[in-house]
Amino acid sequence: MVKASKGLRRRSRYIMRKSPRSRGNPPVARIIRKFEIGEKVNIRLEPSERSGAPHLRFQGRTGVVVGVQGRAYKVSVMDGGKEKIILSNAVHLLKAE
Protein backbone atom coordinates (compact mmCIF):
# COMPACT_ATOMS: atom_id res chain seq x y z
CA MET A 1 0.00 0.00 0.00
CA VAL A 2 1.20 3.53 -0.76
CA LYS A 3 1.76 6.02 2.05
CA ALA A 4 0.14 9.42 1.59
CA SER A 5 2.40 12.46 1.75
CA LYS A 6 2.19 14.58 4.89
CA GLY A 7 4.16 17.57 3.56
CA LEU A 8 3.15 21.23 3.72
CA ARG A 9 2.19 21.30 0.04
CA ARG A 10 -0.01 18.20 -0.01
CA ARG A 11 -3.37 18.47 -1.83
CA SER A 12 -2.27 21.70 -3.50
CA ARG A 13 -2.12 20.64 -7.15
CA TYR A 14 -4.79 23.05 -8.41
CA ILE A 15 -4.35 25.80 -5.82
CA MET A 16 -0.65 26.25 -6.60
CA ARG A 17 -0.98 25.94 -10.39
CA LYS A 18 0.02 28.88 -12.59
CA SER A 19 -1.35 29.65 -16.02
CA PRO A 20 0.97 28.66 -18.90
CA ARG A 21 1.82 32.28 -19.79
CA SER A 22 2.82 33.19 -16.23
CA ARG A 23 5.06 30.19 -15.57
CA GLY A 24 8.62 30.64 -14.39
CA ASN A 25 10.12 32.99 -11.87
CA PRO A 26 8.27 36.17 -10.84
CA PRO A 27 9.55 39.59 -11.93
CA VAL A 28 12.23 41.17 -9.74
CA ALA A 29 9.88 44.04 -8.87
CA ARG A 30 7.59 41.61 -7.01
CA ILE A 31 10.50 40.27 -4.97
CA ILE A 32 11.92 43.62 -3.78
CA ARG A 33 8.72 45.59 -3.17
CA LYS A 34 8.15 47.22 0.22
CA PHE A 35 5.09 47.35 2.47
CA GLU A 36 4.35 49.85 5.23
CA ILE A 37 3.26 48.82 8.72
CA GLY A 38 -0.54 49.02 8.92
CA GLU A 39 -1.02 48.36 5.21
CA LYS A 40 -3.61 45.77 4.11
CA VAL A 41 -2.24 42.90 2.02
CA ASN A 42 -3.64 39.84 0.29
CA ILE A 43 -1.76 36.58 0.69
CA ARG A 44 -1.16 35.07 -2.75
CA LEU A 45 1.32 32.20 -2.70
CA GLU A 46 3.89 32.26 -5.48
CA PRO A 47 4.39 28.59 -6.47
CA SER A 48 7.83 29.10 -8.04
CA GLU A 49 9.25 30.67 -4.86
CA ARG A 50 9.32 28.32 -1.87
CA SER A 51 11.24 30.39 0.65
CA GLY A 52 9.21 32.56 3.01
CA ALA A 53 5.85 31.14 1.95
CA PRO A 54 3.08 31.02 4.56
CA HIS A 55 1.03 27.87 5.09
CA LEU A 56 -1.36 26.87 2.31
CA ARG A 57 -4.42 27.48 4.52
CA PHE A 58 -3.75 31.24 4.37
CA GLN A 59 -3.92 31.39 0.54
CA GLY A 60 -6.38 34.11 -0.49
CA ARG A 61 -6.70 35.66 2.99
CA THR A 62 -6.36 39.37 3.71
CA GLY A 63 -4.33 40.67 6.62
CA VAL A 64 -2.52 43.71 8.00
CA VAL A 65 1.25 44.16 8.08
CA VAL A 66 2.23 44.53 11.74
CA GLY A 67 6.02 44.36 11.52
CA VAL A 68 9.18 43.38 9.73
CA GLN A 69 11.48 40.50 10.65
CA GLY A 70 14.59 40.35 8.50
CA ARG A 71 13.43 40.13 4.87
CA ALA A 72 9.99 38.87 5.89
CA TYR A 73 6.85 40.73 6.93
CA LYS A 74 4.69 39.88 9.92
CA VAL A 75 1.07 39.78 8.78
CA SER A 76 -1.87 39.59 11.18
CA VAL A 77 -4.66 37.35 9.84
CA MET A 78 -7.92 36.17 11.40
CA ASP A 79 -8.13 32.36 11.35
CA GLY A 80 -11.44 31.16 12.69
CA GLY A 81 -11.97 33.38 15.72
CA LYS A 82 -8.30 33.92 16.49
CA GLU A 83 -5.76 36.41 15.28
CA LYS A 84 -2.60 34.78 13.95
CA ILE A 85 0.74 36.32 13.00
CA ILE A 86 2.24 34.95 9.77
CA LEU A 87 5.76 35.44 8.48
CA SER A 88 5.88 35.90 4.72
CA ASN A 89 8.29 37.23 2.12
CA ALA A 90 7.14 40.10 -0.10
CA VAL A 91 6.77 37.89 -3.19
CA HIS A 92 3.77 36.14 -1.56
CA LEU A 93 1.96 39.39 -0.70
CA LEU A 94 -0.13 41.77 -2.82
CA LYS A 95 -1.50 45.18 -1.88
CA ALA A 96 -5.21 45.00 -1.06
CA GLU A 97 -7.59 47.60 -2.44
Backbone hydrogen bonds in HBPLUS format (Angstrom, degrees):
<---DONOR---> <-ACCEPTOR-->    atom                        ^
c    i                          cat <-CA-CA->   ^        H-A-AA   ^      H-
h    n   atom  resd res      DA  || num        DHA   H-A  angle D-A-AA Bond
n    s   type  num  typ     dist DA aas  dist angle  dist       angle   num
A0010-ARG N   A0007-GLY O   3.40 MM   3  5.53 161.5  2.44 111.7 110.6     1
A0016-MET N   A0012-SER O   3.02 MM   4  5.74 165.9  2.04 148.5 151.2     2
A0022-SER N   A0019-SER O   3.01 MM   3  5.48 146.8  2.13 114.1 123.9     3
A0030-ARG N   A0027-PRO O   3.13 MM   3  5.67 140.4  2.29 110.5 119.8     4
A0031-ILE N   A0028-VAL O   3.01 MM   3  5.15 133.5  2.23 101.5 114.6     5
A0032-ILE N   A0028-VAL O   3.16 MM   4  6.45 152.6  2.24 158.5 164.8     6
A0039-GLU N   A0036-GLU O   3.23 MM   3  5.57 155.7  2.29 130.4 129.9     7
A0038-GLY N   A0065-VAL O   2.74 MM  27  5.26 164.2  1.77 146.9 152.4     8
A0065-VAL N   A0039-GLU O   3.01 MM  26  5.57 167.1  2.02 155.2 157.6     9
A0096-ALA N   A0040-LYS O   3.11 MM  56  5.46 172.8  2.11 129.8 127.5    10
A0041-VAL N   A0063-GLY O   2.87 MM  22  5.52 164.6  1.90 151.3 156.0    11
A0063-GLY N   A0041-VAL O   2.88 MM  22  5.52 163.7  1.91 163.4 168.3    12
A0042-ASN N   A0094-LEU O   2.69 MM  52  5.07 160.9  1.72 151.9 158.4    13
A0094-LEU N   A0042-ASN O   2.90 MM  52  5.07 151.3  1.98 146.7 154.1    14
A0043-ILE N   A0061-ARG O   2.84 MM  18  5.52 165.4  1.86 169.3 172.5    15
A0060-GLY N   A0043-ILE O   2.80 MM  17  5.36 158.0  1.85 159.8 161.8    16
A0044-ARG N   A0092-HIS O   2.89 MM  48  5.18 155.6  1.95 141.4 147.0    17
A0049-GLU N   A0046-GLU O   3.15 MM   3  5.63 160.5  2.19 116.8 122.9    18
A0089-ASN N   A0052-GLY O   2.96 MM  37  4.85 155.4  2.02 131.5 134.4    19
A0058-PHE N   A0055-HIS O   3.10 MM   3  5.89 165.9  2.12 123.6 127.8    20
A0059-GLN N   A0056-LEU O   3.13 MM   3  5.48 168.8  2.15 116.9 118.8    21
A0061-ARG N   A0058-PHE O   3.16 MM   3  5.49 166.1  2.18 131.2 131.1    22
A0064-VAL N   A0076-SER O   3.08 MM  12  5.24 150.1  2.17 137.6 144.3    23
A0076-SER N   A0064-VAL O   2.82 MM  12  5.24 168.4  1.83 152.1 151.2    24
A0066-VAL N   A0074-LYS O   2.78 MM   8  5.56 163.9  1.80 152.5 158.2    25
A0074-LYS N   A0067-GLY O   2.81 MM   7  4.94 174.4  1.81 132.9 134.7    26
A0069-GLN N   A0072-ALA O   2.88 MM   3  5.25 170.8  1.89 143.5 146.7    27
A0072-ALA N   A0069-GLN O   3.08 MM   3  5.25 146.5  2.20 131.3 126.6    28
A0073-TYR N   A0088-SER O   2.79 MM  15  5.39 169.9  1.80 148.6 149.9    29
A0088-SER N   A0073-TYR O   3.00 MM  15  5.39 154.3  2.06 146.6 154.9    30
A0075-VAL N   A0086-ILE O   2.79 MM  11  5.07 162.9  1.81 149.2 155.2    31
A0086-ILE N   A0075-VAL O   2.77 MM  11  5.07 163.3  1.80 145.5 151.0    32
A0077-VAL N   A0084-LYS O   2.78 MM   7  5.26 164.2  1.80 157.3 162.7    33
A0084-LYS N   A0077-VAL O   2.70 MM   7  5.26 170.5  1.71 158.9 162.1    34
A0079-ASP N   A0082-LYS O   2.73 MM   3  5.38 167.6  1.75 167.4 170.2    35
A0082-LYS N   A0079-ASP O   3.23 MM   3  5.38 165.8  2.25 121.0 121.2    36
A0092-HIS N   A0089-ASN O   3.19 MM   3  5.93 158.6  2.24 119.5 124.8    37
A0093-LEU N   A0090-ALA O   3.11 MM   3  5.27 166.3  2.13 113.8 115.6    38
